[in-house]
Amino acid sequence: MAKVELKAPIVEEIKATIDGAASVVLVDYLGLTVEQDTNLRRALRKEEITYKVYKNTLIKRAIEGTEFESLSKDLEGPTAIVVSKNDATAPARVIAEFAKTADKLNLKSGVVEGTYYDAKGIEVIAQIPSRETLLSRLLGSLQSPIANLARVINQVAEQKAEA
């Protein structure tokens, strides 16, 4: 078998992984201990995020012609690819949170919902709370005025009942 035939299934695997992804983030993992890497993978799995290490040339072949093609310029040195199909900000958020305990872990760049972000941009994306957190904040802010109105009406009713 030729080398190309051996690499084709890996390229197809990468394509299948990024197909339909909400976001793809590139990470420099060089210097992580085995324990740190295991803990990182566990944290990512909990959020239903895929974390894989492939050769840069295979990633380049897989992202050619896709919305993630802009990541090609950042595929230098050791690179892991982090993919989420559900929550667009989750990969950046989980990696950034984990990087606080593992200083060797660095965000390189990413594509979030079709837009390319460099390392600084992806760090800003990492600060955005999860969808569930944002929805709960919205619900809380919507409930607050209604709850206050209910309290006022209740107090008025109590005062009229006393009188």
Secondary structure, DSSP 8 states (H G I E B T S, - for coil): --HHHHHHHHHHHHHHHHTT-SEEEEEE-TT--HHHHHHHHHHHHHTTEEEEE--HHHHHHHHTTSTTGGGGGG--SS-EEEEESS-TTHHHHHHHHHHTT-TT-EEEEEEETTEEE-HHHHHHHHTS--HHHHHHHHHHHHHHHHHHHHHHHHHHHHHHHH-
